[in-house]
Amino acid sequence: MDKPKKAVKNGHINENAVDPMLQGGTALTKKTTFLDKAVKWLDQNN
């Protein structure tokens, strides 16, 4: 029996639940920069 099937049979399953956005990169930087600016703008205009 190969390892993946044996792991399933024995209940040794790990799910990769990491959000790709949490892994960093330019998309995350741009998103957090936008959100920071949006929050500041909302604070000033409300």
Secondary structure, 3 states (H helix, E strand, C coil): CCHHHHHHHCCCCCCCCCCHHHHCCHHHHHHHHHHHHHHHHHHHCC
